[in-house]
Amino acid sequence: MPTTEQQLLIEALLNPAVFPEETDTPELIETHISWVILCGGYAYKIKKALDLGFLDFTTLKKRQYYCEEELRLNSRLAPNLYLDVVPITGTQQEPVLAGTGQVLEYAVKMRRFSQDALLAHMAERGLLEQSHIDQVTSQIADFHVNLPAAQADSHYGDPHQVHAPVQENFTQIRNRTDDPQHIAWLGLLERWMSQEYHRCFQQFSLRKQQGYVRECHGDMHLGNMAMIDQMPVIFDGIEFNPDLYWIDVMSEVAFLFMDLEDHNKREYAFRFLNRYLESTGYYSGLCVLRYYLAYRAMVRAKVASIRFEQVVDRSAQSKSLAEFENYMQLALGYTRRKDCLLLITHGLSGSGKSTYSAPLAERMGAIRVRSDRERQRLFGRGKANNEMASIGVGVYSDTATEKTYATLRQLARDILESGYSAIIDATFLGRAERDIFKQLANDLSVPLRILCFTADPEELRRRVEARQREANDISEADRSVLEHQLDTYEELHVDEQSDAVVINTQLACDSDRILALIKRSVATAGYLGAG
């Protein structure tokens, strides 16, 4: 528990006289590991003298070190928010900020912002928008791509190290509950996570070898993001335990995904995941995602159990208990594997494949892979290399196209084997290309559906030309590419018709309607649990 001296100090810091340059009355926010004093335009964060196993702030020297680490690590994503580490001197009864003499405590000085700006609060008030998710996703993807990877001889990311905090969560929670229902849930979760750990053991080792274990943020959820100056700012990363931030980037992705689902924003969760994967190309991480999702839900359950123990107000206890049980149920949900579908698109340039497949993936909880992006990942952007999108040339040669479809097939396999439905967004104008994916679906015993996007040729020409003028899409297909497609594409054969779902994008159409058509088609074919 925090020392009596610390508690006296916090009470004294709520005296406006400590902040002579400010006119506001100081406000106090308390978390399970810190106090935050708000006054004027600043916030001062003080660490509690606690040893919770996963952190140790018991000495002043340790608190100073971790204040400095907090400033260093959070300056990567929030340089304008984290300002300094300031000593607190004087006495417990009359403290002095940034004074001289014997140091009583250290505080991280931050720029203050309204609590209403937290994305968690915005989500609760229905103010969280797609644009916020897109901005956050872009920041996280750029952040992860540029992070240093863990050294091969370090223990970070080793399989046993990955599982250690998972086991610690169970220990911490068991020490705080004797409820029979809670104990039963813990038993189910612990068994599943142990099985999943052993199933993913080789993948954990491989992911470290491939450089996916990096110096991450460590606590990336909506409560640690705020809209400041019209941009989301990610703050309050973990500083107190390197084992909790030198982690697989997919563990970090899992935290925000889980938190969005917890806020009943499932479509936003899949929007975030899809955009992150498309930006980074880190699809291989899907094989460990469910493990990390359950782990992250248990992290929040542990925090709720600690809060329950710390608060004395009955309403606060009830809130913490409800949060704890909700996170436990969320974790249990991640242990249940769902039925999967393989969806491939079929359509000419401008027919709406990408326009409609993106929201469809979010609506149905699928992973979309876009051929234009993967082609560019393999060969570079043609226009950037002064190479026009010409048929049969360079990145659009037959060899390049074969390699692109082979990559798409492997990604589809990885997605499906990870327990997610896959949407492969490509033209699929040739029978041979479609047959490869039909065989994959058969191999994995999942239903395949061909989403046939159609529009009149004149409408296709209009859309392609408009897209070229706007130059805001990764597709490089121009009018000449479309004309070639119109002359050479193979319509679906008779034996493919039963797998087809036809979508005329010149008519009223949205993801709900497309999903209903898919479910009807799959159910008609006799697949149980469709969708």
C-alpha positions in Angstrom: 0.0 0.0 0.0 1.1 3.6 -0.5 2.9 5.0 2.6 1.3 7.4 5.0 3.9 10.0 4.0 2.8 9.7 0.4 -0.9 10.0 1.3 -0.1 13.1 3.4 1.9 14.6 0.5 -1.0 14.0 -2.0 -3.4 15.8 0.4 -1.0 18.7 0.7 -0.6 18.9 -3.1 -4.3 19.6 -3.4 -3.7 23.0 -1.8 -3.8 25.8 -4.4 -0.9 27.5 -2.7 1.4 24.8 -4.1 0.7 26.1 -7.6 1.0 29.9 -7.2 1.0 30.5 -11.0 -2.4 28.7 -11.4 -5.8 29.9 -10.4 -7.6 26.6 -10.6 -8.3 24.4 -7.6 -6.2 21.2 -8.0 -8.2 18.0 -8.9 -7.1 14.5 -8.1 -7.5 11.4 -10.3 -6.5 8.1 -8.8 -5.6 4.9 -10.6 -4.5 1.5 -9.1 -0.8 2.5 -9.5 -0.7 6.3 -9.4 -2.2 9.7 -8.5 -2.6 12.4 -11.1 -3.0 16.0 -9.9 -4.6 18.4 -12.3 -4.0 22.1 -12.0 -4.2 24.8 -14.6 -2.8 23.6 -17.9 -0.7 20.8 -16.4 -1.0 17.4 -14.9 1.4 15.9 -12.4 1.6 12.1 -12.1 3.0 10.5 -9.0 3.6 6.8 -8.6 2.3 4.9 -5.6 4.8 3.1 -3.4 3.6 -0.3 -4.4 4.9 -3.8 -5.2 2.3 -5.6 -7.2 4.6 -8.3 -8.6 4.5 -7.0 -12.1 5.8 -3.6 -10.9 7.9 -2.3 -8.0 7.7 1.4 -7.0 8.6 0.8 -3.3 11.7 3.1 -3.2 12.1 6.8 -4.2 15.0 5.8 -6.4 12.9 3.4 -8.3 10.1 5.9 -8.7 12.6 8.5 -10.0 13.9 6.0 -12.5 10.5 4.9 -13.8 9.4 8.6 -14.0 12.4 9.2 -16.3 11.5 6.0 -18.3 7.9 7.1 -18.6 9.1 10.4 -20.1 11.5 8.7 -22.5 9.1 6.0 -23.8 6.0 8.2 -24.1 7.9 11.0 -25.9 7.9 8.7 -28.9 4.1 9.0 -29.5 3.2 12.0 -27.4 6.2 14.4 -27.4 4.0 17.5 -26.9 2.2 15.9 -23.9 5.1 14.7 -21.8 7.1 17.7 -20.6 9.5 16.9 -17.7 10.2 15.0 -14.6 10.0 17.4 -11.6 11.2 16.8 -8.0 8.9 17.6 -5.1 10.8 19.1 -2.1 9.9 20.8 1.1 7.8 18.8 3.6 4.8 16.5 3.4 2.7 19.3 4.8 4.2 22.1 2.7 5.6 20.6 -0.5 7.4 22.6 -3.2 7.3 21.7 -6.9 10.6 21.8 -8.7 12.2 23.1 -5.6 15.7 22.6 -4.1 16.7 20.5 -1.1 15.8 17.0 -0.1 13.5 15.3 -2.6 10.3 13.9 -1.2 8.9 12.6 -4.4 9.1 12.8 -8.2 6.3 13.6 -10.6 6.0 13.4 -14.4 4.8 16.8 -15.6 2.4 16.6 -18.5 0.2 18.9 -20.6 -3.3 18.8 -19.3 -6.3 17.9 -21.5 -10.0 17.4 -20.9 -11.1 13.9 -19.7 -13.9 14.2 -22.3 -11.2 14.0 -24.9 -10.3 10.4 -24.0 -11.4 8.1 -26.8 -12.8 5.7 -24.2 -15.2 8.5 -23.1 -15.9 9.5 -26.7 -16.9 5.9 -27.4 -19.2 5.8 -24.4 -20.9 9.0 -25.6 -21.2 7.7 -29.2 -18.7 10.3 -30.5 -16.0 7.9 -31.7 -15.9 8.0 -35.5 -14.3 6.0 -38.3 -11.9 8.9 -39.0 -10.6 8.6 -35.4 -9.9 4.9 -35.9 -8.2 5.5 -39.2 -5.9 8.2 -37.6 -5.0 5.9 -34.7 -4.4 3.0 -37.0 -2.0 5.1 -39.1 -0.1 6.2 -36.1 0.2 2.7 -34.6 1.3 1.1 -38.0 4.0 3.8 -38.5 5.1 3.4 -34.9 5.4 -0.4 -35.1 7.2 -0.4 -38.4 9.9 1.9 -37.1 10.5 0.3 -33.7 13.8 -1.5 -32.9 13.5 -5.3 -32.6 14.6 -7.2 -29.6 18.1 -8.6 -29.7 18.3 -12.3 -30.4 20.1 -13.0 -27.2 17.6 -11.2 -25.0 14.8 -13.1 -23.3 12.1 -10.8 -24.7 9.7 -12.6 -26.8 10.9 -16.1 -25.9 8.0 -18.4 -25.6 8.3 -18.9 -21.9 8.6 -15.1 -21.5 5.4 -14.6 -23.6 3.5 -16.9 -21.3 4.9 -15.7 -18.0 2.6 -12.6 -17.7 -0.3 -14.7 -18.7 0.3 -17.0 -15.7 1.0 -14.0 -13.5 -2.5 -12.7 -14.4 -4.1 -15.9 -13.2 -2.1 -15.8 -9.9 -3.0 -12.1 -9.3 -6.7 -12.7 -9.9 -6.9 -15.9 -7.9 -5.4 -14.1 -4.9 -8.3 -11.6 -5.1 -11.4 -13.8 -5.5 -12.9 -16.8 -3.9 -16.2 -16.7 -5.8 -16.9 -20.2 -7.2 -18.1 -18.9 -10.6 -14.9 -16.8 -11.0 -12.8 -19.8 -10.0 -14.6 -21.9 -12.7 -14.0 -19.3 -15.4 -10.4 -19.0 -14.4 -10.0 -22.8 -14.7 -11.5 -22.8 -18.2 -9.4 -19.9 -19.4 -6.1 -21.2 -17.9 -6.6 -24.6 -19.6 -7.3 -23.0 -23.0 -4.4 -20.5 -22.8 -2.1 -23.3 -21.8 -3.2 -25.4 -24.8 -3.0 -22.4 -27.1 0.5 -21.5 -25.8 1.8 -25.0 -26.6 0.0 -24.9 -30.1 1.7 -21.5 -30.8 5.1 -22.3 -29.2 7.0 -22.6 -32.5 5.3 -19.5 -33.8 6.3 -17.4 -30.8 10.0 -18.4 -31.4 9.7 -17.7 -35.1 8.1 -14.3 -34.6 11.0 -13.2 -32.4 13.5 -14.4 -35.1 11.6 -12.5 -37.7 11.8 -9.3 -35.7 8.2 -8.8 -34.5 9.2 -8.5 -30.9 9.8 -4.7 -30.4 9.9 -1.9 -27.8 6.2 -1.2 -28.0 3.8 1.0 -26.0 2.4 -1.9 -23.9 -0.9 -0.5 -22.8 -2.6 0.6 -26.0 -6.3 0.9 -25.3 -8.9 3.7 -25.7 -8.4 5.0 -22.2 -4.8 5.9 -23.1 -5.8 7.8 -26.3 -7.1 11.4 -26.4 -8.1 13.9 -29.1 -5.8 16.8 -28.7 -5.7 19.6 -31.3 -7.9 17.6 -33.6 -5.6 14.6 -33.6 -5.5 11.4 -31.5 -2.6 11.2 -29.1 -1.5 7.9 -27.7 -0.1 8.2 -24.2 0.6 6.4 -20.9 2.6 3.6 -22.2 4.1 1.1 -19.8 7.4 2.0 -18.3 7.5 -0.1 -15.1 8.3 -3.5 -16.6 10.2 -4.0 -19.8 8.8 -7.5 -20.1 5.4 -5.9 -20.6 6.5 -3.5 -23.5 9.2 -5.5 -25.2 6.5 -7.6 -26.9 5.1 -8.9 -30.1 3.5 -6.1 -32.1 0.4 -8.4 -32.4 0.0 -8.3 -28.6 -0.3 -4.6 -28.9 -2.8 -4.8 -31.7 -4.8 -7.3 -29.7 -5.2 -4.8 -26.8 -6.9 -2.1 -28.9 -8.9 -4.6 -30.8 -10.2 -6.2 -27.6 -10.9 -2.8 -26.1 -12.9 -1.7 -29.1 -15.0 -4.9 -28.8 -15.4 -4.2 -25.1 -16.9 -0.8 -26.0 -19.3 -2.6 -28.4 -17.4 -1.3 -31.4 -16.8 -4.6 -33.2 -16.9 -3.2 -36.7 -14.3 -0.5 -35.6 -12.2 -3.3 -34.2 -12.1 -5.1 -37.6 -11.6 -1.8 -39.4 -8.6 -1.1 -37.2 -7.2 -4.7 -37.7 -7.7 -4.7 -41.5 -6.2 -1.3 -42.0 -3.2 -2.1 -39.8 -2.6 -5.4 -41.6 -2.9 -3.8 -45.0 -0.5 -1.0 -44.0 2.1 -3.2 -42.4 1.7 -6.6 -44.2 1.9 -8.3 -40.8 -0.7 -10.9 -41.6 1.4 -13.7 -40.2 0.6 -12.4 -36.7 -3.0 -13.6 -37.0 -1.9 -17.1 -35.9 -1.2 -15.8 -32.4 -3.9 -13.1 -32.2 -6.6 -15.1 -30.3 -4.0 -16.0 -27.6 -3.2 -12.3 -27.2 -6.8 -11.2 -27.3 -7.6 -13.5 -24.4 -4.5 -12.4 -22.6 -5.4 -8.7 -23.0 -8.9 -9.2 -21.7 -7.4 -10.9 -18.7 -5.0 -7.9 -18.1 -8.0 -5.7 -17.9 -9.8 -8.2 -15.6 -6.7 -8.1 -13.3 -6.8 -4.3 -13.2 -10.5 -4.4 -12.3 -9.8 -6.9 -9.5 -7.0 -4.6 -8.1 -9.4 -1.6 -8.2 -12.1 -3.6 -6.4 -9.6 -4.3 -3.6 -8.5 -0.7 -3.4 -11.8 1.1 -3.4 -14.2 1.3 -0.3 -17.2 2.9 -1.9 -19.9 0.3 -2.6 -20.9 1.8 -6.0 -17.2 1.9 -7.0 -16.8 -1.8 -5.9 -19.9 -2.8 -7.9 -18.5 -1.1 -11.0 -15.2 -2.8 -10.6 -16.8 -6.2 -10.1 -19.0 -5.7 -13.2 -15.9 -4.7 -15.2 -14.1 -7.8 -14.0 -16.8 -10.2 -14.9 -17.3 -8.5 -18.3 -13.6 -8.9 -19.2 -13.7 -12.5 -18.1 -16.6 -13.2 -20.4 -14.8 -11.4 -23.2 -11.7 -13.6 -22.7 -13.9 -16.7 -22.7 -15.4 -15.6 -26.0 -12.0 -15.5 -27.6 -11.5 -19.2 -26.8 -14.4 -20.2 -29.1 -13.5 -20.8 -32.7 -16.1 -19.6 -35.2 -17.1 -20.9 -38.6 -15.1 -19.4 -41.5 -15.8 -18.5 -45.1 -13.5 -17.9 -48.1 -14.8 -15.0 -50.2 -13.1 -14.0 -53.5 -14.2 -11.1 -55.5 -14.8 -11.2 -59.3 -15.2 -8.1 -61.3 -13.7 -5.6 -63.7 -11.8 -2.5 -62.6 -14.3 0.1 -61.3 -17.0 -2.5 -60.4 -16.8 -1.7 -56.7 -14.8 -4.7 -55.4 -12.7 -2.7 -53.0 -15.4 -0.1 -52.2 -17.8 -2.8 -50.9 -15.4 -5.5 -49.6 -13.8 -3.2 -47.0 -17.0 -2.4 -45.1 -18.2 -6.0 -45.7 -15.0 -7.3 -43.9 -15.8 -5.0 -40.9 -19.5 -6.0 -40.8 -18.9 -9.8 -40.9 -15.6 -9.8 -38.9 -13.4 -10.9 -41.7 -9.9 -10.2 -42.9 -9.6 -8.6 -46.3 -6.5 -8.8 -48.5 -6.3 -6.4 -51.4 -4.3 -7.6 -54.5 -3.3 -4.0 -55.4 -1.6 -3.6 -52.1 0.1 -7.0 -52.1 1.3 -6.5 -55.7 2.9 -3.2 -54.6 4.4 -4.9 -51.6 6.0 -7.4 -53.8 7.2 -5.2 -56.7 6.8 -1.6 -55.7 4.4 1.0 -57.0 4.5 1.1 -60.8 3.8 4.8 -61.2 6.4 5.7 -58.5 8.9 3.8 -60.7 7.8 5.8 -63.8 6.1 2.6 -65.1 2.6 2.9 -66.3 0.0 0.2 -65.5 0.4 -1.5 -68.8 -0.9 -4.9 -69.5 1.8 -7.6 -69.6 4.6 -5.3 -68.5 6.6 -5.0 -65.3 4.5 -5.4 -62.2 1.6 -6.4 -64.5 3.5 -9.1 -66.4 2.1 -12.6 -66.3 4.9 -13.7 -64.0 4.2 -10.9 -61.6 0.5 -11.6 -61.7 1.2 -15.3 -60.9 3.4 -14.4 -58.0 0.8 -12.0 -56.7 -2.0 -14.6 -56.8 0.3 -17.1 -55.1 0.9 -14.6 -52.3 -2.9 -14.0 -52.0 -3.4 -17.7 -51.8 -0.9 -18.1 -49.0 -2.4 -15.2 -47.1 -5.9 -16.6 -47.5 -4.6 -19.9 -46.0 -2.9 -18.2 -43.1 -6.1 -16.2 -42.3 -8.4 -19.2 -42.5 -6.1 -21.4 -40.4 -6.0 -18.6 -37.8 -9.7 -18.9 -37.5 -10.9 -15.9 -39.4 -13.0 -15.6 -42.6 -11.0 -14.2 -45.6 -12.0 -11.8 -48.3 -9.5 -11.7 -51.2 -10.1 -8.5 -53.2 -8.8 -9.1 -56.7 -10.2 -9.2 -60.2 -10.2 -13.0 -60.5 -11.1 -12.6 -64.2 -9.6 -16.0 -65.2 -11.0 -19.4 -64.4 -7.5 -20.7 -63.5 -7.1 -18.1 -60.7 -10.5 -18.9 -59.3 -9.9 -22.7 -59.3 -6.8 -22.3 -57.2 -8.9 -20.7 -54.4 -11.7 -23.3 -54.9 -9.1 -26.0 -54.2 -7.8 -24.1 -51.2 -11.4 -23.9 -49.8 -11.8 -27.7 -50.4 -8.5 -28.4 -48.7 -9.5 -26.5 -45.6 -13.2 -27.6 -45.7 -14.6 -24.1 -45.7 -17.2 -22.8 -48.1 -16.1 -20.6 -51.0 -18.3 -17.8 -52.4 -17.5 -15.7 -55.4 -18.7 -12.1 -55.0 -19.5 -11.0 -58.5 -19.5 -7.2 -58.7 -21.1 -5.8 -61.8 -21.8 -2.5 -63.5 -22.4 -1.4 -67.1 -19.3 -0.8 -69.2 -20.0 3.0 -69.5 -20.3 3.2 -65.7 -17.1 1.3 -65.3 -15.3 3.7 -67.6 -16.7 6.7 -65.8 -15.5 5.3 -62.4 -12.0 4.4 -63.6 -11.5 7.8 -65.1 -12.8 9.6 -62.0 -10.4 7.5 -59.9 -7.5 8.4 -62.1 -8.3 12.1 -61.8 -8.7 12.0 -58.0 -5.5 9.9 -57.6 -6.4 8.9 -54.1 -6.6 5.1 -54.6 -3.8 2.5 -54.7 -5.2 0.9 -57.8 -3.2 1.7 -60.9 -5.7 0.3 -63.4 -6.5 3.0 -66.0 -8.9 3.1 -69.0 -6.6 0.9 -71.1 -6.5 -1.8 -68.5 -10.3 -1.7 -68.3 -10.6 -2.0 -72.0 -8.3 -5.0 -72.1 -10.3 -6.6 -69.3 -13.6 -6.1 -71.2 -12.1 -7.9 -74.2 -10.5 -10.8 -72.4 -12.2 -11.7 -69.1 -13.7 -15.1 -68.5 -17.3 -15.1 -67.2 -18.1 -17.6 -64.6 -18.7 -21.1 -65.9 -21.9 -23.0 -65.3 -20.3 -25.1 -62.6 -19.2 -22.0 -60.7 -22.6 -20.4 -60.7 -23.6 -22.1 -57.4 -20.8 -20.4 -55.6 -21.6 -17.0 -57.0 -23.2 -14.0 -55.2 -24.0 -11.3 -57.8 -23.9 -7.7 -56.7 -25.0 -5.0 -59.1 -23.3 -1.9 -57.7 -25.4 0.5 -59.8 -28.3 -0.5 -57.6 -28.9 0.3 -53.9 -26.3 -1.8 -52.1 -24.6 -1.9 -48.7 -22.6 -4.4 -46.6 -25.8 -5.6 -44.7 -27.4 -6.5 -48.0 -24.3 -8.3 -49.3 -23.9 -10.2 -46.1 -27.5 -11.3 -46.2 -27.0 -12.6 -49.8 -23.9 -14.5 -48.7 -25.6 -16.1 -45.7 -28.5 -17.1 -47.8 -26.2 -18.7 -50.4 -24.2 -20.6 -47.8 -27.3 -21.8 -45.9 -28.9 -23.0 -49.1 -25.8 -25.1 -49.8 -26.3 -26.8 -46.4 -23.4 -25.3 -44.4 -24.4 -24.9 -40.8 -23.6 -21.9 -38.7 -23.1 -19.7 -41.8 -21.8 -16.3 -41.0 
